[in-house]
Amino acid sequence: MVAVPAELNVKWKGKTISFSVTDDSTVGDVREEVERHTKVAIDKQKYSPKVLPVDDLNKPLCEIKFFGQRKKPTLNVIMIGTPEPELQAALAAAQQPKPKNTMKKQTRNRTEDKQQSKSASFIKFETKLSDISTLINQIENEMNANTNASVKKDTAQKKRLGWTERLTQAQLKLDALCLPPESEISAEERTTLRKLRKQVVLHAEKLIVAIE
């Protein structure tokens, strides 16, 4: 059996976190190191490929095929997760009542004006983000529809696994969705897109927490 890699690269939110591992390193060691760098709780980290099982933290990396049979000195994985402070803030904000909109017509007019002034790159990014958001909303609707449904335990478990898998895939798409270059959009548009993407990411994280 080939030894585990000397270096593990964890890609997260456009960043790469690199650190050394040894034959004695465990799944828990890796998750703790990632938590130290990202503030994402150990049990909230989602990996692609799924090679770091959260239910087996004491398992040595050398016993996992992905690590133990790798010949290259480095390995790359993608981690999906929201830092605990951001997640708590999002959950708190979601619980606050939304203010009533008493100026719908004026708001609609302002929205139409903004739509006309958006750059092509902004609209393209916004459309892709909207598609991902739609998928997440569909999953949320399914979850809500099954809240009080009388189903067998194994069936419910399969549904939860399916939702988690689809949400993870949505998060991977979000992670791969790069902002347009500064030459194509204004600073204001860039800030707006960051906020929109963050809202969608937190929405997905909130649903994953609800499933767990």
Biotite code that builds the C-alpha atoms (Angstrom):
import biotite.structure as struc

atoms = struc.array([
    struc.Atom([0.000, 0.000, 0.000], chain_id="A", res_id=1, res_name="MET", atom_name="CA", element="C"),
    struc.Atom([1.286, 3.433, -0.941], chain_id="A", res_id=2, res_name="VAL", atom_name="CA", element="C"),
    struc.Atom([1.631, 5.925, 1.886], chain_id="A", res_id=3, res_name="ALA", atom_name="CA", element="C"),
    struc.Atom([-0.845, 8.765, 2.212], chain_id="A", res_id=4, res_name="VAL", atom_name="CA", element="C"),
    struc.Atom([0.139, 12.020, 0.488], chain_id="A", res_id=5, res_name="PRO", atom_name="CA", element="C"),
    struc.Atom([2.509, 14.397, 2.192], chain_id="A", res_id=6, res_name="ALA", atom_name="CA", element="C"),
    struc.Atom([0.252, 17.327, 1.328], chain_id="A", res_id=7, res_name="GLU", atom_name="CA", element="C"),
    struc.Atom([-3.520, 17.706, 1.149], chain_id="A", res_id=8, res_name="LEU", atom_name="CA", element="C"),
    struc.Atom([-5.080, 20.624, -0.737], chain_id="A", res_id=9, res_name="ASN", atom_name="CA", element="C"),
    struc.Atom([-8.589, 21.549, 0.382], chain_id="A", res_id=10, res_name="VAL", atom_name="CA", element="C"),
    struc.Atom([-10.382, 23.923, -1.983], chain_id="A", res_id=11, res_name="LYS", atom_name="CA", element="C"),
    struc.Atom([-13.024, 26.116, -0.356], chain_id="A", res_id=12, res_name="TRP", atom_name="CA", element="C"),
    struc.Atom([-14.742, 29.280, -1.603], chain_id="A", res_id=13, res_name="LYS", atom_name="CA", element="C"),
    struc.Atom([-12.072, 29.950, -4.208], chain_id="A", res_id=14, res_name="GLY", atom_name="CA", element="C"),
    struc.Atom([-9.238, 29.422, -1.732], chain_id="A", res_id=15, res_name="LYS", atom_name="CA", element="C"),
    struc.Atom([-6.852, 26.507, -1.300], chain_id="A", res_id=16, res_name="THR", atom_name="CA", element="C"),
    struc.Atom([-5.895, 25.333, 2.172], chain_id="A", res_id=17, res_name="ILE", atom_name="CA", element="C"),
    struc.Atom([-2.772, 23.158, 2.158], chain_id="A", res_id=18, res_name="SER", atom_name="CA", element="C"),
    struc.Atom([-1.323, 21.182, 5.030], chain_id="A", res_id=19, res_name="PHE", atom_name="CA", element="C"),
    struc.Atom([0.727, 18.058, 5.632], chain_id="A", res_id=20, res_name="SER", atom_name="CA", element="C"),
    struc.Atom([-0.668, 14.683, 6.643], chain_id="A", res_id=21, res_name="VAL", atom_name="CA", element="C"),
    struc.Atom([1.039, 11.471, 7.709], chain_id="A", res_id=22, res_name="THR", atom_name="CA", element="C"),
    struc.Atom([0.220, 7.772, 7.806], chain_id="A", res_id=23, res_name="ASP", atom_name="CA", element="C"),
    struc.Atom([-1.127, 8.287, 11.314], chain_id="A", res_id=24, res_name="ASP", atom_name="CA", element="C"),
    struc.Atom([-3.413, 11.208, 10.385], chain_id="A", res_id=25, res_name="SER", atom_name="CA", element="C"),
    struc.Atom([-7.119, 10.520, 10.860], chain_id="A", res_id=26, res_name="THR", atom_name="CA", element="C"),
    struc.Atom([-10.305, 11.857, 9.329], chain_id="A", res_id=27, res_name="VAL", atom_name="CA", element="C"),
    struc.Atom([-10.820, 13.859, 12.506], chain_id="A", res_id=28, res_name="GLY", atom_name="CA", element="C"),
    struc.Atom([-7.350, 15.394, 12.246], chain_id="A", res_id=29, res_name="ASP", atom_name="CA", element="C"),
    struc.Atom([-8.116, 16.672, 8.750], chain_id="A", res_id=30, res_name="VAL", atom_name="CA", element="C"),
    struc.Atom([-11.527, 18.027, 9.687], chain_id="A", res_id=31, res_name="ARG", atom_name="CA", element="C"),
    struc.Atom([-10.111, 19.772, 12.767], chain_id="A", res_id=32, res_name="GLU", atom_name="CA", element="C"),
    struc.Atom([-7.382, 21.402, 10.680], chain_id="A", res_id=33, res_name="GLU", atom_name="CA", element="C"),
    struc.Atom([-9.945, 22.569, 8.134], chain_id="A", res_id=34, res_name="VAL", atom_name="CA", element="C"),
    struc.Atom([-12.141, 23.944, 10.917], chain_id="A", res_id=35, res_name="GLU", atom_name="CA", element="C"),
    struc.Atom([-9.165, 25.881, 12.285], chain_id="A", res_id=36, res_name="ARG", atom_name="CA", element="C"),
    struc.Atom([-8.614, 27.560, 8.921], chain_id="A", res_id=37, res_name="HIS", atom_name="CA", element="C"),
    struc.Atom([-12.240, 28.121, 7.859], chain_id="A", res_id=38, res_name="THR", atom_name="CA", element="C"),
    struc.Atom([-14.344, 28.231, 11.063], chain_id="A", res_id=39, res_name="LYS", atom_name="CA", element="C"),
    struc.Atom([-16.634, 25.649, 9.448], chain_id="A", res_id=40, res_name="VAL", atom_name="CA", element="C"),
    struc.Atom([-17.692, 23.160, 12.125], chain_id="A", res_id=41, res_name="ALA", atom_name="CA", element="C"),
    struc.Atom([-16.399, 19.600, 11.756], chain_id="A", res_id=42, res_name="ILE", atom_name="CA", element="C"),
    struc.Atom([-19.886, 18.136, 11.305], chain_id="A", res_id=43, res_name="ASP", atom_name="CA", element="C"),
    struc.Atom([-20.893, 20.831, 8.802], chain_id="A", res_id=44, res_name="LYS", atom_name="CA", element="C"),
    struc.Atom([-18.073, 20.155, 6.339], chain_id="A", res_id=45, res_name="GLN", atom_name="CA", element="C"),
    struc.Atom([-19.143, 18.462, 3.097], chain_id="A", res_id=46, res_name="LYS", atom_name="CA", element="C"),
    struc.Atom([-16.450, 16.989, 0.865], chain_id="A", res_id=47, res_name="TYR", atom_name="CA", element="C"),
    struc.Atom([-16.220, 16.059, -2.777], chain_id="A", res_id=48, res_name="SER", atom_name="CA", element="C"),
    struc.Atom([-15.244, 13.338, -3.305], chain_id="A", res_id=49, res_name="PRO", atom_name="CA", element="C"),
    struc.Atom([-16.807, 11.859, -0.168], chain_id="A", res_id=50, res_name="LYS", atom_name="CA", element="C"),
    struc.Atom([-13.634, 10.457, 1.363], chain_id="A", res_id=51, res_name="VAL", atom_name="CA", element="C"),
    struc.Atom([-13.700, 11.954, 4.867], chain_id="A", res_id=52, res_name="LEU", atom_name="CA", element="C"),
    struc.Atom([-16.656, 10.309, 6.665], chain_id="A", res_id=53, res_name="PRO", atom_name="CA", element="C"),
    struc.Atom([-17.899, 12.427, 9.552], chain_id="A", res_id=54, res_name="VAL", atom_name="CA", element="C"),
    struc.Atom([-19.206, 9.311, 11.323], chain_id="A", res_id=55, res_name="ASP", atom_name="CA", element="C"),
    struc.Atom([-15.728, 7.731, 11.473], chain_id="A", res_id=56, res_name="ASP", atom_name="CA", element="C"),
    struc.Atom([-13.410, 10.480, 12.706], chain_id="A", res_id=57, res_name="LEU", atom_name="CA", element="C"),
    struc.Atom([-10.847, 8.060, 14.148], chain_id="A", res_id=58, res_name="ASN", atom_name="CA", element="C"),
    struc.Atom([-10.283, 6.277, 10.854], chain_id="A", res_id=59, res_name="LYS", atom_name="CA", element="C"),
    struc.Atom([-6.669, 6.589, 9.604], chain_id="A", res_id=60, res_name="PRO", atom_name="CA", element="C"),
    struc.Atom([-6.299, 8.086, 6.141], chain_id="A", res_id=61, res_name="LEU", atom_name="CA", element="C"),
    struc.Atom([-4.114, 5.179, 5.050], chain_id="A", res_id=62, res_name="CYS", atom_name="CA", element="C"),
    struc.Atom([-7.152, 2.890, 5.399], chain_id="A", res_id=63, res_name="GLU", atom_name="CA", element="C"),
    struc.Atom([-9.156, 4.971, 2.935], chain_id="A", res_id=64, res_name="ILE", atom_name="CA", element="C"),
    struc.Atom([-8.625, 3.888, -0.676], chain_id="A", res_id=65, res_name="LYS", atom_name="CA", element="C"),
    struc.Atom([-8.620, 7.453, -1.996], chain_id="A", res_id=66, res_name="PHE", atom_name="CA", element="C"),
    struc.Atom([-5.597, 8.237, 0.184], chain_id="A", res_id=67, res_name="PHE", atom_name="CA", element="C"),
    struc.Atom([-3.865, 4.918, 0.754], chain_id="A", res_id=68, res_name="GLY", atom_name="CA", element="C"),
    struc.Atom([-3.645, 3.858, -2.891], chain_id="A", res_id=69, res_name="GLN", atom_name="CA", element="C"),
    struc.Atom([-2.711, 7.248, -4.290], chain_id="A", res_id=70, res_name="ARG", atom_name="CA", element="C"),
    struc.Atom([0.700, 7.447, -5.955], chain_id="A", res_id=71, res_name="LYS", atom_name="CA", element="C"),
    struc.Atom([0.983, 11.224, -6.247], chain_id="A", res_id=72, res_name="LYS", atom_name="CA", element="C"),
    struc.Atom([2.474, 13.211, -3.334], chain_id="A", res_id=73, res_name="PRO", atom_name="CA", element="C"),
    struc.Atom([-0.545, 15.538, -3.183], chain_id="A", res_id=74, res_name="THR", atom_name="CA", element="C"),
    struc.Atom([-4.319, 15.177, -3.273], chain_id="A", res_id=75, res_name="LEU", atom_name="CA", element="C"),
    struc.Atom([-7.104, 17.674, -3.888], chain_id="A", res_id=76, res_name="ASN", atom_name="CA", element="C"),
    struc.Atom([-10.580, 17.741, -2.366], chain_id="A", res_id=77, res_name="VAL", atom_name="CA", element="C"),
    struc.Atom([-13.357, 20.319, -2.380], chain_id="A", res_id=78, res_name="ILE", atom_name="CA", element="C"),
    struc.Atom([-14.998, 21.359, 0.878], chain_id="A", res_id=79, res_name="MET", atom_name="CA", element="C"),
    struc.Atom([-18.427, 22.943, 1.072], chain_id="A", res_id=80, res_name="ILE", atom_name="CA", element="C"),
    struc.Atom([-19.480, 24.709, 4.240], chain_id="A", res_id=81, res_name="GLY", atom_name="CA", element="C"),
    struc.Atom([-20.327, 28.043, 5.811], chain_id="A", res_id=82, res_name="THR", atom_name="CA", element="C"),
    struc.Atom([-18.353, 29.432, 8.775], chain_id="A", res_id=83, res_name="PRO", atom_name="CA", element="C"),
    struc.Atom([-20.311, 29.028, 11.995], chain_id="A", res_id=84, res_name="GLU", atom_name="CA", element="C"),
    struc.Atom([-20.599, 32.798, 12.719], chain_id="A", res_id=85, res_name="PRO", atom_name="CA", element="C"),
    struc.Atom([-22.063, 33.444, 9.258], chain_id="A", res_id=86, res_name="GLU", atom_name="CA", element="C"),
    struc.Atom([-24.418, 30.486, 9.548], chain_id="A", res_id=87, res_name="LEU", atom_name="CA", element="C"),
    struc.Atom([-25.735, 31.611, 12.929], chain_id="A", res_id=88, res_name="GLN", atom_name="CA", element="C"),
    struc.Atom([-26.231, 35.143, 11.613], chain_id="A", res_id=89, res_name="ALA", atom_name="CA", element="C"),
    struc.Atom([-28.155, 33.822, 8.615], chain_id="A", res_id=90, res_name="ALA", atom_name="CA", element="C"),
    struc.Atom([-30.385, 31.638, 10.780], chain_id="A", res_id=91, res_name="LEU", atom_name="CA", element="C"),
    struc.Atom([-31.091, 34.566, 13.103], chain_id="A", res_id=92, res_name="ALA", atom_name="CA", element="C"),
    struc.Atom([-31.940, 36.814, 10.170], chain_id="A", res_id=93, res_name="ALA", atom_name="CA", element="C"),
    struc.Atom([-34.253, 34.180, 8.709], chain_id="A", res_id=94, res_name="ALA", atom_name="CA", element="C"),
    struc.Atom([-36.246, 34.097, 11.947], chain_id="A", res_id=95, res_name="GLN", atom_name="CA", element="C"),
    struc.Atom([-36.900, 37.829, 11.931], chain_id="A", res_id=96, res_name="GLN", atom_name="CA", element="C"),
    struc.Atom([-40.261, 38.925, 10.465], chain_id="A", res_id=97, res_name="PRO", atom_name="CA", element="C"),
    struc.Atom([-40.047, 40.497, 7.043], chain_id="A", res_id=98, res_name="LYS", atom_name="CA", element="C"),
    struc.Atom([-41.287, 44.111, 6.800], chain_id="A", res_id=99, res_name="PRO", atom_name="CA", element="C"),
    struc.Atom([-44.471, 44.671, 4.828], chain_id="A", res_id=100, res_name="LYS", atom_name="CA", element="C"),
    struc.Atom([-44.026, 46.168, 1.390], chain_id="A", res_id=101, res_name="ASN", atom_name="CA", element="C"),
    struc.Atom([-46.359, 49.148, 1.071], chain_id="A", res_id=102, res_name="THR", atom_name="CA", element="C"),
    struc.Atom([-44.756, 50.518, -2.078], chain_id="A", res_id=103, res_name="MET", atom_name="CA", element="C"),
    struc.Atom([-44.966, 47.582, -4.494], chain_id="A", res_id=104, res_name="LYS", atom_name="CA", element="C"),
    struc.Atom([-45.548, 49.695, -7.581], chain_id="A", res_id=105, res_name="LYS", atom_name="CA", element="C"),
    struc.Atom([-42.611, 52.011, -6.903], chain_id="A", res_id=106, res_name="GLN", atom_name="CA", element="C"),
    struc.Atom([-40.367, 49.065, -6.082], chain_id="A", res_id=107, res_name="THR", atom_name="CA", element="C"),
    struc.Atom([-41.335, 47.355, -9.324], chain_id="A", res_id=108, res_name="ARG", atom_name="CA", element="C"),
    struc.Atom([-40.517, 50.478, -11.311], chain_id="A", res_id=109, res_name="ASN", atom_name="CA", element="C"),
    struc.Atom([-37.118, 50.796, -9.647], chain_id="A", res_id=110, res_name="ARG", atom_name="CA", element="C"),
    struc.Atom([-36.426, 47.125, -10.369], chain_id="A", res_id=111, res_name="THR", atom_name="CA", element="C"),
    struc.Atom([-37.269, 47.603, -14.038], chain_id="A", res_id=112, res_name="GLU", atom_name="CA", element="C"),
    struc.Atom([-34.948, 50.618, -14.241], chain_id="A", res_id=113, res_name="ASP", atom_name="CA", element="C"),
    struc.Atom([-32.105, 48.655, -12.659], chain_id="A", res_id=114, res_name="LYS", atom_name="CA", element="C"),
    struc.Atom([-32.715, 45.716, -14.994], chain_id="A", res_id=115, res_name="GLN", atom_name="CA", element="C"),
    struc.Atom([-32.239, 47.959, -18.010], chain_id="A", res_id=116, res_name="GLN", atom_name="CA", element="C"),
    struc.Atom([-28.916, 49.294, -16.683], chain_id="A", res_id=117, res_name="SER", atom_name="CA", element="C"),
    struc.Atom([-27.376, 45.906, -15.859], chain_id="A", res_id=118, res_name="LYS", atom_name="CA", element="C"),
    struc.Atom([-24.322, 44.795, -17.801], chain_id="A", res_id=119, res_name="SER", atom_name="CA", element="C"),
    struc.Atom([-24.426, 41.642, -19.924], chain_id="A", res_id=120, res_name="ALA", atom_name="CA", element="C"),
    struc.Atom([-21.977, 39.836, -17.630], chain_id="A", res_id=121, res_name="SER", atom_name="CA", element="C"),
    struc.Atom([-24.055, 40.759, -14.593], chain_id="A", res_id=122, res_name="PHE", atom_name="CA", element="C"),
    struc.Atom([-27.210, 39.361, -16.181], chain_id="A", res_id=123, res_name="ILE", atom_name="CA", element="C"),
    struc.Atom([-25.414, 36.160, -17.231], chain_id="A", res_id=124, res_name="LYS", atom_name="CA", element="C"),
    struc.Atom([-24.100, 35.540, -13.711], chain_id="A", res_id=125, res_name="PHE", atom_name="CA", element="C"),
    struc.Atom([-27.441, 36.454, -12.162], chain_id="A", res_id=126, res_name="GLU", atom_name="CA", element="C"),
    struc.Atom([-29.230, 33.996, -14.453], chain_id="A", res_id=127, res_name="THR", atom_name="CA", element="C"),
    struc.Atom([-26.923, 31.121, -13.509], chain_id="A", res_id=128, res_name="LYS", atom_name="CA", element="C"),
    struc.Atom([-27.315, 31.992, -9.843], chain_id="A", res_id=129, res_name="LEU", atom_name="CA", element="C"),
    struc.Atom([-31.084, 32.115, -10.246], chain_id="A", res_id=130, res_name="SER", atom_name="CA", element="C"),
    struc.Atom([-31.092, 28.628, -11.783], chain_id="A", res_id=131, res_name="ASP", atom_name="CA", element="C"),
    struc.Atom([-29.191, 27.250, -8.784], chain_id="A", res_id=132, res_name="ILE", atom_name="CA", element="C"),
    struc.Atom([-31.475, 29.103, -6.391], chain_id="A", res_id=133, res_name="SER", atom_name="CA", element="C"),
    struc.Atom([-34.501, 27.595, -8.130], chain_id="A", res_id=134, res_name="THR", atom_name="CA", element="C"),
    struc.Atom([-33.114, 24.095, -7.566], chain_id="A", res_id=135, res_name="LEU", atom_name="CA", element="C"),
    struc.Atom([-32.580, 24.842, -3.882], chain_id="A", res_id=136, res_name="ILE", atom_name="CA", element="C"),
    struc.Atom([-36.113, 26.228, -3.578], chain_id="A", res_id=137, res_name="ASN", atom_name="CA", element="C"),
    struc.Atom([-37.473, 23.051, -5.171], chain_id="A", res_id=138, res_name="GLN", atom_name="CA", element="C"),
    struc.Atom([-35.662, 20.957, -2.574], chain_id="A", res_id=139, res_name="ILE", atom_name="CA", element="C"),
    struc.Atom([-37.029, 23.165, 0.209], chain_id="A", res_id=140, res_name="GLU", atom_name="CA", element="C"),
    struc.Atom([-40.563, 22.729, -1.144], chain_id="A", res_id=141, res_name="ASN", atom_name="CA", element="C"),
    struc.Atom([-40.093, 18.952, -1.181], chain_id="A", res_id=142, res_name="GLU", atom_name="CA", element="C"),
    struc.Atom([-38.822, 19.045, 2.390], chain_id="A", res_id=143, res_name="MET", atom_name="CA", element="C"),
    struc.Atom([-41.798, 21.117, 3.529], chain_id="A", res_id=144, res_name="ASN", atom_name="CA", element="C"),
    struc.Atom([-44.223, 18.824, 1.709], chain_id="A", res_id=145, res_name="ALA", atom_name="CA", element="C"),
    struc.Atom([-42.778, 15.796, 3.498], chain_id="A", res_id=146, res_name="ASN", atom_name="CA", element="C"),
    struc.Atom([-42.646, 17.334, 6.974], chain_id="A", res_id=147, res_name="THR", atom_name="CA", element="C"),
    struc.Atom([-45.884, 15.784, 8.162], chain_id="A", res_id=148, res_name="ASN", atom_name="CA", element="C"),
    struc.Atom([-45.999, 12.940, 5.688], chain_id="A", res_id=149, res_name="ALA", atom_name="CA", element="C"),
    struc.Atom([-46.417, 9.454, 7.117], chain_id="A", res_id=150, res_name="SER", atom_name="CA", element="C"),
    struc.Atom([-43.555, 7.486, 5.571], chain_id="A", res_id=151, res_name="VAL", atom_name="CA", element="C"),
    struc.Atom([-41.435, 4.553, 6.616], chain_id="A", res_id=152, res_name="LYS", atom_name="CA", element="C"),
    struc.Atom([-38.164, 5.242, 8.399], chain_id="A", res_id=153, res_name="LYS", atom_name="CA", element="C"),
    struc.Atom([-35.998, 3.839, 5.593], chain_id="A", res_id=154, res_name="ASP", atom_name="CA", element="C"),
    struc.Atom([-37.933, 5.838, 2.999], chain_id="A", res_id=155, res_name="THR", atom_name="CA", element="C"),
    struc.Atom([-37.492, 9.030, 5.007], chain_id="A", res_id=156, res_name="ALA", atom_name="CA", element="C"),
    struc.Atom([-33.769, 8.340, 5.311], chain_id="A", res_id=157, res_name="GLN", atom_name="CA", element="C"),
    struc.Atom([-33.464, 7.891, 1.543], chain_id="A", res_id=158, res_name="LYS", atom_name="CA", element="C"),
    struc.Atom([-35.248, 11.188, 0.995], chain_id="A", res_id=159, res_name="LYS", atom_name="CA", element="C"),
    struc.Atom([-32.897, 12.992, 3.391], chain_id="A", res_id=160, res_name="ARG", atom_name="CA", element="C"),
    struc.Atom([-29.853, 11.496, 1.691], chain_id="A", res_id=161, res_name="LEU", atom_name="CA", element="C"),
    struc.Atom([-31.226, 12.539, -1.681], chain_id="A", res_id=162, res_name="GLY", atom_name="CA", element="C"),
    struc.Atom([-31.844, 16.103, -0.528], chain_id="A", res_id=163, res_name="TRP", atom_name="CA", element="C"),
    struc.Atom([-28.381, 16.323, 1.011], chain_id="A", res_id=164, res_name="THR", atom_name="CA", element="C"),
    struc.Atom([-26.761, 15.049, -2.182], chain_id="A", res_id=165, res_name="GLU", atom_name="CA", element="C"),
    struc.Atom([-28.649, 17.537, -4.356], chain_id="A", res_id=166, res_name="ARG", atom_name="CA", element="C"),
    struc.Atom([-27.863, 20.409, -1.998], chain_id="A", res_id=167, res_name="LEU", atom_name="CA", element="C"),
    struc.Atom([-24.192, 19.454, -2.014], chain_id="A", res_id=168, res_name="THR", atom_name="CA", element="C"),
    struc.Atom([-24.212, 19.462, -5.815], chain_id="A", res_id=169, res_name="GLN", atom_name="CA", element="C"),
    struc.Atom([-25.863, 22.888, -5.760], chain_id="A", res_id=170, res_name="ALA", atom_name="CA", element="C"),
    struc.Atom([-23.146, 24.134, -3.417], chain_id="A", res_id=171, res_name="GLN", atom_name="CA", element="C"),
    struc.Atom([-20.464, 22.791, -5.741], chain_id="A", res_id=172, res_name="LEU", atom_name="CA", element="C"),
    struc.Atom([-22.049, 24.736, -8.594], chain_id="A", res_id=173, res_name="LYS", atom_name="CA", element="C"),
    struc.Atom([-22.056, 27.851, -6.424], chain_id="A", res_id=174, res_name="LEU", atom_name="CA", element="C"),
    struc.Atom([-18.407, 27.344, -5.551], chain_id="A", res_id=175, res_name="ASP", atom_name="CA", element="C"),
    struc.Atom([-17.552, 27.034, -9.253], chain_id="A", res_id=176, res_name="ALA", atom_name="CA", element="C"),
    struc.Atom([-19.548, 30.148, -10.171], chain_id="A", res_id=177, res_name="LEU", atom_name="CA", element="C"),
    struc.Atom([-16.881, 32.840, -10.477], chain_id="A", res_id=178, res_name="CYS", atom_name="CA", element="C"),
    struc.Atom([-17.652, 36.539, -10.473], chain_id="A", res_id=179, res_name="LEU", atom_name="CA", element="C"),
    struc.Atom([-17.136, 38.318, -13.814], chain_id="A", res_id=180, res_name="PRO", atom_name="CA", element="C"),
    struc.Atom([-13.828, 40.212, -14.122], chain_id="A", res_id=181, res_name="PRO", atom_name="CA", element="C"),
    struc.Atom([-13.743, 43.819, -12.965], chain_id="A", res_id=182, res_name="GLU", atom_name="CA", element="C"),
    struc.Atom([-13.382, 44.955, -16.567], chain_id="A", res_id=183, res_name="SER", atom_name="CA", element="C"),
    struc.Atom([-16.871, 43.638, -17.372], chain_id="A", res_id=184, res_name="GLU", atom_name="CA", element="C"),
    struc.Atom([-18.935, 44.816, -14.395], chain_id="A", res_id=185, res_name="ILE", atom_name="CA", element="C"),
    struc.Atom([-18.957, 47.816, -12.108], chain_id="A", res_id=186, res_name="SER", atom_name="CA", element="C"),
    struc.Atom([-17.852, 47.741, -8.484], chain_id="A", res_id=187, res_name="ALA", atom_name="CA", element="C"),
    struc.Atom([-21.485, 48.132, -7.416], chain_id="A", res_id=188, res_name="GLU", atom_name="CA", element="C"),
    struc.Atom([-22.565, 45.180, -9.555], chain_id="A", res_id=189, res_name="GLU", atom_name="CA", element="C"),
    struc.Atom([-19.730, 43.075, -8.172], chain_id="A", res_id=190, res_name="ARG", atom_name="CA", element="C"),
    struc.Atom([-20.804, 43.836, -4.608], chain_id="A", res_id=191, res_name="THR", atom_name="CA", element="C"),
    struc.Atom([-24.405, 43.004, -5.455], chain_id="A", res_id=192, res_name="THR", atom_name="CA", element="C"),
    struc.Atom([-23.469, 39.660, -7.003], chain_id="A", res_id=193, res_name="LEU", atom_name="CA", element="C"),
    struc.Atom([-21.369, 38.737, -3.972], chain_id="A", res_id=194, res_name="ARG", atom_name="CA", element="C"),
    struc.Atom([-24.335, 39.425, -1.697], chain_id="A", res_id=195, res_name="LYS", atom_name="CA", element="C"),
    struc.Atom([-26.727, 37.470, -3.912], chain_id="A", res_id=196, res_name="LEU", atom_name="CA", element="C"),
    struc.Atom([-24.430, 34.449, -4.069], chain_id="A", res_id=197, res_name="ARG", atom_name="CA", element="C"),
    struc.Atom([-23.891, 34.554, -0.313], chain_id="A", res_id=198, res_name="LYS", atom_name="CA", element="C"),
    struc.Atom([-27.653, 34.530, 0.263], chain_id="A", res_id=199, res_name="GLN", atom_name="CA", element="C"),
    struc.Atom([-28.054, 31.439, -1.916], chain_id="A", res_id=200, res_name="VAL", atom_name="CA", element="C"),
    struc.Atom([-25.121, 29.682, -0.221], chain_id="A", res_id=201, res_name="VAL", atom_name="CA", element="C"),
    struc.Atom([-26.556, 30.368, 3.233], chain_id="A", res_id=202, res_name="LEU", atom_name="CA", element="C"),
    struc.Atom([-29.981, 29.193, 2.090], chain_id="A", res_id=203, res_name="HIS", atom_name="CA", element="C"),
    struc.Atom([-28.494, 25.852, 1.043], chain_id="A", res_id=204, res_name="ALA", atom_name="CA", element="C"),
    struc.Atom([-26.559, 25.588, 4.313], chain_id="A", res_id=205, res_name="GLU", atom_name="CA", element="C"),
    struc.Atom([-29.723, 26.293, 6.294], chain_id="A", res_id=206, res_name="LYS", atom_name="CA", element="C"),
    struc.Atom([-31.528, 23.436, 4.546], chain_id="A", res_id=207, res_name="LEU", atom_name="CA", element="C"),
    struc.Atom([-28.644, 21.028, 5.166], chain_id="A", res_id=208, res_name="ILE", atom_name="CA", element="C"),
    struc.Atom([-28.749, 21.927, 8.864], chain_id="A", res_id=209, res_name="VAL", atom_name="CA", element="C"),
    struc.Atom([-32.508, 21.300, 8.874], chain_id="A", res_id=210, res_name="ALA", atom_name="CA", element="C"),
    struc.Atom([-32.013, 17.871, 7.282], chain_id="A", res_id=211, res_name="ILE", atom_name="CA", element="C"),
    struc.Atom([-29.411, 16.879, 9.852], chain_id="A", res_id=212, res_name="GLU", atom_name="CA", element="C"),
])
